[in-house]
């Protein structure tokens, strides 16, 4: 079994405190980094092969190198902690149980890109985390690890925690920037990209929580050590969320050559009731479902892409043989209908139509043309919106029709689900 690095101390009662963190080697990597040039830090992160853990998997060192060095404007680091996609809860563990690893990574990343201010944008519902994180951040500031003249080196880096208003769309980097500026969380047209014109019109890097938490580890243990973990171009430790019909749902850490089968059976204890697996969503609700014949695929960016899906946020949702895939699609579309920011017409109007059609099928009023109608609406959304939200919301519909079209057609013909999912909620939850 892989020895955890990011989550090594998360089960310790006081693992989140400054005292515990420093006692176990915390902020040692930051001291090393403050003696390095910014270019040397960026080169080390590039050599490590670290790819963004928020979903896209873009190389982190390359992203940092896009920040123009000759721009006289202030530069900013924004940490995306707006974790709210169904099935995703890995960043919550780091924020709650290991906040100083994030603070240390923020200081190092700021030095690498020339920023002196970092904003950690946390999900609106994370009020309980905000209070604890701000208390620990105050202790780090008082101890000289954050703020002005860090450890007497002359380096400045202040960190501010900003809680959003509970919008899923704020997880998109330009929408997050808009929200930080006090505006409605809606995406911007790109280009220009945030690295050139970001927060307050200044060069800005937006990174995910888990991404930044990997940075102190790279500095502490070396880029070569880090790059040796996992398959080529998919390096380093990775946090996997697993939920659904498994015996031990939770967050597990492993290399990215871990297979879906290993995560489900070795880490999460297998399927509840020892039933058969029907389908798996491998990377959060916006990624296409996979069938059991893909269980031996690596949980890596490239492995999931080759299998026809995405690693995304590495949020694995497991569904057993009792699951109605029409209900799955309707349930997920209900989430996207609620969370669409409304800026782009295809997304705003299209998702409403998708929900109405799926709801009609679920009520037993489906018509033979409905499957083709769903595909037509999806075609009117995909690739036609400012941000990836449009592509995300159609993934559950397209992939369930691709793999379970017969289930849709039986539901429409008979007026009832061919699979009675007795565990499901009678009505969608979370609407308000």
SEPA-243231 format. One line per field, with one value per residue (C-alpha): residue number from 1; residue in three letters; x, y, z. Coordinates in pm, 1 decimal. Example, Ala and Ser with C-alpha at 12.3 -4.5 7.8 and 13.67 -1.06 7.14 Angstrom:
BEGIN
seq	c(1; 2)
type	c(ALA; SER)
xx	c(1230.0; 1367.0)
yy	c(-450.0; -106.0)
zz	c(780.0; 714.0)
This chain:
BEGIN
seq	c(1; 2; 3; 4; 5; 6; 7; 8; 9; 10; 11; 12; 13; 14; 15; 16; 17; 18; 19; 20; 21; 22; 23; 24; 25; 26; 27; 28; 29; 30; 31; 32; 33; 34; 35; 36; 37; 38; 39; 40; 41; 42; 43; 44; 45; 46; 47; 48; 49; 50; 51; 52; 53; 54; 55; 56; 57; 58; 59; 60; 61; 62; 63; 64; 65; 66; 67; 68; 69; 70; 71; 72; 73; 74; 75; 76; 77; 78; 79; 80; 81; 82; 83; 84; 85; 86; 87; 88; 89; 90; 91; 92; 93; 94; 95; 96; 97; 98; 99; 100; 101; 102; 103; 104; 105; 106; 107; 108; 109; 110; 111; 112; 113; 114; 115; 116; 117; 118; 119; 120; 121; 122; 123; 124; 125; 126; 127; 128; 129; 130; 131; 132; 133; 134; 135; 136; 137; 138; 139; 140; 141; 142; 143; 144; 145; 146; 147; 148; 149; 150; 151; 152; 153; 154; 155; 156; 157; 158; 159; 160; 161; 162; 163; 164; 165; 166; 167; 168; 169; 170; 171; 172; 173; 174; 175; 176; 177; 178; 179; 180; 181; 182; 183; 184; 185; 186; 187; 188; 189; 190; 191; 192; 193; 194; 195; 196; 197; 198; 199; 200; 201; 202; 203; 204; 205; 206; 207; 208; 209; 210; 211; 212; 213; 214; 215; 216; 217; 218; 219; 220; 221; 222; 223; 224; 225; 226; 227; 228; 229; 230; 231; 232; 233; 234; 235; 236; 237; 238; 239; 240; 241; 242; 243; 244; 245; 246; 247; 248; 249; 250; 251; 252; 253; 254; 255; 256; 257; 258; 259; 260; 261; 262; 263; 264; 265; 266; 267; 268; 269; 270; 271; 272; 273; 274; 275; 276; 277; 278; 279; 280; 281; 282; 283; 284; 285; 286; 287; 288; 289; 290; 291; 292; 293; 294; 295; 296; 297; 298; 299; 300; 301; 302; 303; 304; 305; 306; 307; 308; 309; 310; 311; 312; 313; 314; 315; 316; 317; 318; 319; 320; 321; 322; 323; 324; 325; 326; 327; 328; 329; 330; 331; 332; 333; 334; 335; 336; 337; 338; 339; 340; 341; 342; 343; 344; 345; 346; 347; 348; 349; 350; 351; 352; 353; 354; 355; 356; 357; 358; 359; 360; 361; 362; 363; 364; 365; 366; 367; 368; 369; 370; 371; 372; 373; 374; 375; 376; 377; 378; 379; 380; 381; 382; 383; 384; 385; 386; 387; 388; 389; 390; 391; 392; 393; 394; 395; 396; 397; 398; 399; 400; 401; 402; 403; 404; 405; 406; 407; 408; 409; 410; 411; 412; 413; 414; 415; 416; 417; 418; 419; 420; 421; 422; 423; 424; 425; 426; 427; 428; 429; 430; 431; 432)
type	c(UNK; UNK; UNK; UNK; UNK; UNK; UNK; UNK; UNK; UNK; UNK; UNK; UNK; UNK; UNK; UNK; UNK; UNK; UNK; UNK; UNK; UNK; UNK; UNK; UNK; UNK; UNK; UNK; UNK; UNK; UNK; UNK; UNK; UNK; UNK; UNK; UNK; UNK; UNK; UNK; UNK; UNK; UNK; UNK; UNK; UNK; UNK; UNK; UNK; UNK; UNK; UNK; UNK; UNK; UNK; UNK; UNK; UNK; UNK; UNK; UNK; UNK; UNK; UNK; UNK; UNK; UNK; UNK; UNK; UNK; UNK; UNK; UNK; UNK; UNK; UNK; UNK; UNK; UNK; UNK; UNK; UNK; UNK; UNK; UNK; UNK; UNK; UNK; UNK; UNK; UNK; UNK; UNK; UNK; UNK; UNK; UNK; UNK; UNK; UNK; UNK; UNK; UNK; UNK; UNK; UNK; UNK; UNK; UNK; UNK; UNK; UNK; UNK; UNK; UNK; UNK; UNK; UNK; UNK; UNK; UNK; UNK; UNK; UNK; UNK; UNK; UNK; UNK; UNK; UNK; UNK; UNK; UNK; UNK; UNK; UNK; UNK; UNK; UNK; UNK; UNK; UNK; UNK; UNK; UNK; UNK; UNK; UNK; UNK; UNK; UNK; UNK; UNK; UNK; UNK; UNK; UNK; UNK; UNK; UNK; UNK; UNK; UNK; UNK; UNK; UNK; UNK; UNK; UNK; UNK; UNK; UNK; UNK; UNK; UNK; UNK; UNK; UNK; UNK; UNK; UNK; UNK; UNK; UNK; UNK; UNK; UNK; UNK; UNK; UNK; UNK; UNK; UNK; UNK; UNK; UNK; UNK; UNK; UNK; UNK; UNK; UNK; UNK; UNK; UNK; UNK; UNK; UNK; UNK; UNK; UNK; UNK; UNK; UNK; UNK; UNK; UNK; UNK; UNK; UNK; UNK; UNK; UNK; UNK; UNK; UNK; UNK; UNK; UNK; UNK; UNK; UNK; UNK; UNK; UNK; UNK; UNK; UNK; UNK; UNK; UNK; UNK; UNK; UNK; UNK; UNK; UNK; UNK; UNK; UNK; UNK; UNK; UNK; UNK; UNK; UNK; UNK; UNK; UNK; UNK; UNK; UNK; UNK; UNK; UNK; UNK; UNK; UNK; UNK; UNK; UNK; UNK; UNK; UNK; UNK; UNK; UNK; UNK; UNK; UNK; UNK; UNK; UNK; UNK; UNK; UNK; UNK; UNK; UNK; UNK; UNK; UNK; UNK; UNK; UNK; UNK; UNK; UNK; UNK; UNK; UNK; UNK; UNK; UNK; UNK; UNK; UNK; UNK; UNK; UNK; UNK; UNK; UNK; UNK; UNK; UNK; UNK; UNK; UNK; UNK; UNK; UNK; UNK; UNK; UNK; UNK; UNK; UNK; UNK; UNK; UNK; UNK; UNK; UNK; UNK; UNK; UNK; UNK; UNK; UNK; UNK; UNK; UNK; UNK; UNK; UNK; UNK; UNK; UNK; UNK; UNK; UNK; UNK; UNK; UNK; UNK; UNK; UNK; UNK; UNK; UNK; UNK; UNK; UNK; UNK; UNK; UNK; UNK; UNK; UNK; UNK; UNK; UNK; UNK; UNK; UNK; UNK; UNK; UNK; UNK; UNK; UNK; UNK; UNK; UNK; UNK; UNK; UNK; UNK; UNK; UNK; UNK; UNK; UNK; UNK; UNK; UNK; UNK; UNK; UNK; UNK; UNK; UNK; UNK; UNK; UNK; UNK; UNK; UNK; UNK; UNK; UNK; UNK; UNK; UNK; UNK; UNK; UNK; UNK; UNK; UNK; UNK; UNK; UNK; UNK; UNK; UNK; UNK; UNK; UNK; UNK; UNK)
xx	c(0.0; 126.7; 263.0; 65.1; 246.9; -30.3; -253.9; 9.6; -109.9; -476.9; -597.4; -385.3; -609.2; -395.1; -252.4; -401.6; -219.7; 92.3; 270.0; 215.6; 307.7; 637.0; 725.4; 693.4; 909.9; 658.0; 779.3; 1120.7; 1057.9; 959.6; 1292.5; 1469.5; 1257.5; 1325.7; 1692.1; 1617.6; 1560.5; 1205.5; 1326.8; 1481.9; 1150.4; 959.9; 1217.4; 1190.7; 811.4; 841.9; 1088.1; 858.1; 585.6; 318.1; -11.9; -303.7; -528.3; -843.2; -956.4; -777.5; -438.2; -242.3; 134.2; 173.4; 528.9; 437.8; 134.2; 355.9; 600.0; 324.0; 326.8; 517.7; 827.6; 851.6; 495.2; 516.3; 170.2; 122.3; 91.4; -153.5; -194.7; -552.5; -612.4; -930.4; -1091.4; -1446.4; -1485.9; -1849.0; -1881.4; -2090.7; -1863.9; -1563.8; -1439.6; -1060.8; -966.7; -1192.3; -966.6; -655.3; -821.9; -951.3; -669.9; -354.9; -401.5; -37.5; 74.9; -144.3; -12.1; 346.8; 274.4; 117.4; 431.7; 653.8; 424.8; 407.2; 785.8; 798.7; 564.3; 664.7; 341.7; 314.2; -55.9; -248.5; -623.4; -763.8; -1117.5; -1315.9; -1661.7; -1943.5; -2065.5; -1719.9; -1791.8; -1665.2; -1334.2; -1292.1; -1287.0; -1033.0; -812.9; -807.7; -708.6; -419.9; -322.0; -301.7; -66.9; 151.7; 160.8; 257.3; 535.2; 679.0; 590.4; 344.1; 323.9; 597.1; 967.3; 913.4; 1167.7; 1383.1; 1452.1; 1291.1; 1029.0; 667.7; 366.3; 29.4; -252.8; -622.3; -909.6; -1216.5; -1538.5; -1758.3; -2136.0; -2199.7; -2191.9; -2046.9; -1957.6; -1706.6; -1483.3; -1409.8; -1096.9; -1225.1; -1558.3; -1359.4; -1169.0; -1493.2; -1630.9; -1313.9; -1360.0; -1708.2; -1900.6; -2134.7; -1941.0; -1961.6; -1683.7; -1483.3; -1407.0; -1055.1; -805.1; -667.3; -585.4; -551.8; -172.3; -164.3; -491.0; -640.8; -742.9; -784.0; -640.0; -307.4; -114.7; -271.7; -223.9; -518.9; -428.2; -624.9; -571.7; -422.9; -192.1; -44.1; -13.7; 216.7; 466.0; 634.8; 676.4; 856.4; 1091.7; 1151.4; 1207.3; 1327.6; 1178.1; 1339.0; 1187.2; 846.3; 868.2; 944.7; 596.8; 337.2; 338.3; 520.9; 358.0; 118.3; 351.0; 328.0; 83.1; -287.0; -596.2; -894.1; -1247.3; -1468.5; -1840.1; -2155.3; -2214.6; -1885.5; -1829.9; -1575.1; -1628.3; -1370.1; -1051.1; -753.7; -402.7; -205.6; 2.0; -172.0; -93.2; -360.4; -639.4; -1010.8; -1036.2; -771.1; -938.7; -1282.3; -1186.4; -852.3; -902.6; -1281.9; -1359.1; -1565.0; -1934.2; -2199.1; -2398.0; -2136.4; -2344.3; -2210.4; -2078.7; -2296.3; -2101.4; -1842.6; -1809.4; -1430.5; -1365.5; -1662.3; -2014.8; -1899.3; -1701.1; -1843.9; -1937.9; -1726.8; -1836.9; -1685.6; -1458.4; -1248.0; -1181.5; -816.9; -748.6; -501.4; -654.6; -432.3; -501.0; -382.8; -527.6; -878.7; -858.9; -759.4; -1056.7; -1297.3; -1347.0; -1148.5; -969.0; -1118.7; -1116.7; -1054.4; -1397.4; -1498.5; -1871.9; -1953.4; -2298.9; -2413.3; -2652.9; -2962.1; -2902.1; -3132.8; -2912.1; -3202.2; -3242.8; -2865.8; -2878.0; -3182.0; -3029.8; -2703.7; -2882.8; -3085.6; -2756.9; -2635.6; -2974.6; -2951.5; -2587.7; -2583.7; -2472.2; -2705.5; -2455.9; -2458.8; -2795.2; -2714.1; -2622.5; -2897.5; -3183.7; -3045.0; -3000.9; -3358.0; -3480.6; -3265.8; -3418.3; -3774.9; -3727.7; -3563.1; -3831.3; -4099.7; -3939.6; -3912.5; -4283.3; -4369.6; -4473.2; -4174.2; -4215.1; -4013.5; -3853.8; -3715.7; -3377.0; -3297.4; -3433.3; -3194.3; -2902.7; -3012.4; -3026.7; -2682.1; -2549.9; -2682.4; -2485.2; -2150.5; -1866.0; -2098.4; -2042.3; -1776.3; -1659.7; -1647.8; -1976.2; -2175.7; -1960.1; -1975.3; -2352.6; -2411.6; -2161.8; -2403.2; -2674.5; -2449.0; -2257.0; -2561.9; -2736.3; -2418.9; -2390.6; -2751.2; -2971.6; -3178.8; -3261.1; -3389.3; -3598.7; -3747.9; -3833.5; -4012.1; -4193.0; -4318.4; -4347.7; -4151.6; -3786.0; -3644.7; -3428.2; -3591.4; -3338.4; -3488.1; -3206.7; -3277.9; -3437.9; -3801.3; -3729.2; -3406.6; -3240.4; -3058.4; -3296.2; -3349.7)
yy	c(0.0; 350.6; 551.7; 879.7; 1208.8; 1469.5; 1296.3; 1137.5; 1313.9; 1386.6; 1139.9; 1294.0; 1489.9; 1807.0; 1751.3; 2077.9; 2298.4; 2505.6; 2341.6; 1989.9; 2095.8; 2258.2; 1969.1; 1730.8; 1928.4; 2188.4; 2510.0; 2351.5; 2347.4; 2715.0; 2803.9; 2618.4; 2789.5; 3136.7; 3068.5; 2973.2; 3201.9; 3216.6; 3055.5; 2768.3; 2701.8; 2705.1; 2472.9; 2231.0; 2217.6; 2166.0; 1878.6; 1715.1; 1683.6; 1821.0; 1867.5; 2067.9; 1867.0; 2075.4; 1887.3; 1999.3; 1846.4; 2136.5; 2136.6; 2365.6; 2484.7; 2576.1; 2770.7; 2967.4; 3048.2; 3228.1; 3513.3; 3800.1; 3895.2; 4247.7; 4350.9; 4631.1; 4555.2; 4350.9; 3978.0; 3754.7; 3391.7; 3268.2; 2926.1; 2764.0; 2602.2; 2630.3; 2253.5; 2176.6; 1921.4; 1620.0; 1343.5; 1570.6; 1624.9; 1578.7; 1946.6; 1966.6; 1711.1; 1919.7; 2246.7; 2098.4; 1862.5; 2008.1; 2385.6; 2474.9; 2258.2; 2482.2; 2804.1; 2686.7; 2601.8; 2945.0; 3125.3; 2914.9; 2960.7; 3336.1; 3358.4; 3159.1; 3393.7; 3719.2; 3769.1; 3914.8; 3851.7; 3525.5; 3477.5; 3141.0; 3134.6; 2877.8; 2745.1; 2943.5; 2645.3; 2600.8; 2848.4; 2604.6; 2573.7; 2948.3; 3006.5; 2732.5; 2828.0; 3195.8; 3104.9; 2890.3; 3153.4; 3413.0; 3183.2; 3137.8; 3515.1; 3574.5; 3315.6; 3488.2; 3219.9; 3446.8; 3823.6; 4087.5; 3999.1; 3624.6; 3472.9; 3785.9; 3714.9; 4032.6; 3824.8; 3942.4; 3720.7; 3783.3; 3532.8; 3616.0; 3371.4; 3473.7; 3276.8; 3265.5; 3282.9; 2918.6; 2917.7; 2611.9; 2832.7; 3022.4; 2717.4; 2832.0; 3045.8; 3363.6; 3341.1; 3304.0; 3622.3; 3804.7; 3696.7; 3809.7; 4150.5; 4168.9; 4084.8; 3801.5; 3478.0; 3450.0; 3351.1; 3593.7; 3560.9; 3423.2; 3543.8; 3736.3; 3462.6; 3531.3; 3489.3; 3818.6; 3994.2; 3843.0; 3977.0; 4358.3; 4347.5; 4213.8; 3891.5; 3610.9; 3240.0; 3030.0; 2689.9; 2418.7; 2340.0; 1994.8; 2136.7; 2394.0; 2134.8; 1931.1; 2218.8; 2197.2; 1822.5; 1880.4; 2134.3; 1917.4; 1580.8; 1691.1; 1690.4; 1355.8; 1182.5; 1325.4; 1236.4; 873.6; 830.8; 701.6; 661.4; 895.5; 1240.5; 1152.4; 1193.5; 1246.7; 1144.7; 1185.9; 1211.0; 1003.9; 1055.2; 751.3; 743.3; 562.1; 191.2; 101.0; -31.0; 231.8; 564.3; 833.7; 1002.5; 780.1; 875.4; 678.5; 699.3; 748.2; 394.4; 285.3; 119.6; 171.7; -188.0; -138.1; 179.4; 17.1; -321.8; -274.3; 77.6; 110.9; -249.2; -345.1; -309.3; -293.6; -614.6; -771.3; -671.6; -623.9; -291.0; -133.0; 185.0; 424.1; 800.4; 836.8; 1209.9; 1394.9; 1432.6; 1613.6; 1318.5; 1042.3; 713.7; 403.1; 40.2; -245.2; -346.2; -36.5; -128.5; -211.4; 138.4; 361.0; 650.6; 896.6; 1189.3; 995.7; 660.8; 797.8; 990.9; 673.9; 494.8; 758.1; 968.6; 1211.6; 1200.4; 1541.9; 1594.9; 1220.2; 1188.1; 829.0; 756.6; 385.2; 258.0; -100.3; -307.9; -166.7; 186.0; 343.6; 535.2; 756.2; 863.6; 922.9; 1153.9; 1340.2; 1375.5; 1520.8; 1747.9; 1883.0; 1992.1; 2162.9; 2327.5; 2476.1; 2587.6; 2731.5; 3094.7; 3196.6; 3394.4; 3174.1; 3100.7; 2743.9; 2643.1; 2835.0; 2729.2; 2393.3; 2247.6; 2342.1; 2150.7; 1849.8; 1839.0; 1871.4; 1583.7; 1355.5; 1437.8; 1352.9; 1012.8; 951.4; 1032.8; 766.8; 1018.3; 968.8; 962.3; 761.6; 1080.3; 1183.8; 1011.6; 1183.2; 1507.9; 1480.4; 1426.9; 1724.5; 1953.9; 1834.5; 1915.2; 2269.5; 2313.5; 2137.4; 2368.7; 2667.8; 2827.5; 3059.7; 2811.0; 2430.1; 2422.6; 2352.3; 2053.0; 1934.6; 1937.4; 1728.3; 1454.2; 1259.2; 1259.3; 1170.4; 893.3; 729.0; 724.9; 590.6; 298.3; 247.8; 353.4; 36.8; 134.6; 473.0; 309.5; 51.0; 326.7; 521.1; 216.2; 76.2; 399.4; 254.8; 208.7; -134.0; -94.2; -10.3; 189.8; 163.9; 371.4; 685.6; 1001.5; 1048.6; 1408.7; 1587.0; 1742.4; 2070.5; 2295.8; 2633.6)
zz	c(0.0; -88.0; 204.4; 215.2; 181.5; 159.7; 413.6; 639.3; 955.3; 879.6; 1143.9; 1419.3; 1660.0; 1643.8; 1296.7; 1173.0; 1424.8; 1364.6; 1656.3; 1518.9; 1165.6; 1265.6; 1496.7; 1200.2; 957.5; 843.2; 675.7; 614.3; 238.6; 251.7; 411.9; 130.0; -135.6; 3.7; -68.4; -427.7; -724.3; -862.9; -1186.0; -990.9; -813.6; -1142.9; -1302.6; -1010.0; -1040.4; -1416.7; -1369.6; -1114.4; -1376.8; -1139.5; -1323.4; -1188.2; -957.9; -1016.2; -1324.5; -1639.6; -1552.6; -1702.4; -1612.9; -1310.4; -1376.3; -1733.2; -1608.0; -1368.9; -1648.9; -1842.6; -1587.4; -1754.2; -1555.8; -1697.6; -1610.8; -1349.1; -1208.8; -889.4; -937.7; -753.5; -660.4; -620.2; -468.2; -588.9; -283.2; -418.5; -410.7; -490.7; -771.1; -667.7; -542.0; -480.3; -123.9; -131.0; -88.3; 216.2; 388.0; 320.7; 424.0; 746.7; 846.9; 688.9; 632.0; 698.0; 406.1; 189.4; 348.4; 298.1; -65.0; -115.2; 4.8; -222.7; -523.9; -464.9; -463.6; -788.1; -977.1; -806.6; -611.2; -264.6; -212.1; -217.6; -190.2; -86.3; -227.3; -29.5; -95.9; 60.4; 259.9; 421.9; 701.4; 963.0; 777.7; 739.8; 1115.3; 1182.8; 886.5; 981.4; 1338.5; 1213.2; 957.3; 1235.8; 1427.7; 1117.9; 1067.8; 1432.0; 1402.7; 1094.9; 839.3; 655.1; 610.7; 602.6; 607.0; 638.3; 879.5; 837.7; 470.0; 336.5; 152.1; 181.6; 125.4; 278.3; 254.9; 277.2; 300.8; 103.7; 132.7; -176.7; -189.7; -273.2; -654.3; -832.0; -1128.5; -909.9; -945.0; -1302.3; -1276.3; -1441.9; -1257.5; -935.5; -1021.1; -1094.7; -757.1; -577.0; -738.5; -587.1; -902.6; -992.7; -1048.4; -1426.4; -1668.7; -1880.0; -2247.5; -2300.7; -2420.8; -2245.2; -1996.4; -1622.2; -1633.4; -1826.0; -1730.1; -1416.2; -1075.6; -1087.0; -1441.0; -1312.4; -1388.3; -1185.6; -1136.0; -1022.6; -877.7; -701.1; -327.9; -388.6; -656.4; -419.6; -141.1; -366.4; -402.4; -56.9; -111.4; -442.4; -283.4; 24.5; -143.9; -487.2; -835.2; -925.0; -620.3; -705.5; -1075.7; -988.5; -835.1; -1079.5; -1457.0; -1695.2; -1730.8; -1444.5; -1151.3; -778.1; -506.8; -586.3; -370.3; -485.0; -352.4; -373.2; -298.7; -402.5; -353.6; -185.4; 164.8; 274.3; 95.3; 164.1; 46.8; -33.0; -143.3; -398.6; -715.7; -1049.5; -1162.1; -914.8; -1110.4; -1067.1; -950.6; -681.2; -555.6; -537.7; -392.5; -211.0; -71.5; -47.4; 47.8; -257.9; -339.3; -68.1; -53.5; -283.3; -585.2; -938.1; -1062.9; -1327.5; -1404.5; -1261.4; -1290.3; -1259.1; -1217.8; -1076.1; -1210.8; -1526.0; -1661.3; -1882.6; -1715.4; -1768.6; -1776.2; -1568.6; -1858.3; -1777.8; -1413.0; -1483.6; -1620.9; -1436.0; -1247.2; -1431.2; -1661.7; -1966.1; -1857.0; -1815.3; -2143.3; -2328.5; -2170.6; -2302.2; -1991.3; -1772.5; -1439.0; -1359.1; -984.4; -926.2; -764.3; -830.3; -798.4; -806.5; -906.4; -862.9; -1071.3; -896.5; -1031.0; -1288.4; -1530.8; -1642.1; -1281.7; -1255.8; -1556.6; -1422.8; -1077.4; -1211.8; -1459.4; -1167.8; -1009.6; -1327.1; -1383.8; -1037.0; -1076.2; -1430.3; -1394.2; -1676.8; -1883.2; -2196.1; -2357.8; -2475.6; -2119.6; -1939.3; -2166.1; -2274.9; -1929.5; -1843.6; -2148.6; -2062.4; -1715.0; -1846.5; -2092.8; -1836.8; -1583.2; -1839.8; -1902.1; -1528.5; -1481.0; -1735.8; -2002.8; -2232.2; -2609.3; -2864.9; -2998.5; -2656.6; -2677.8; -3006.6; -2863.5; -2568.0; -2806.1; -3015.0; -2713.1; -2603.1; -2949.0; -2908.7; -2585.4; -2629.3; -2733.8; -2752.0; -2410.2; -2264.3; -2001.8; -1976.8; -1779.2; -2094.6; -2185.5; -1824.9; -1797.6; -2109.5; -2015.0; -1788.9; -2058.4; -2351.0; -2175.9; -2017.1; -2354.8; -2519.1; -2279.7; -2163.9; -2455.2; -2421.7; -2062.9; -2181.4; -2454.9; -2219.0; -1971.0; -2249.2; -2389.8; -2059.8; -1863.1; -1572.9; -1488.8; -1576.0; -1265.7; -934.2; -736.3; -390.0; -235.1; -432.8; -303.5; -401.6; -500.9; -598.0; -297.4; -258.5; -450.3; -292.6)
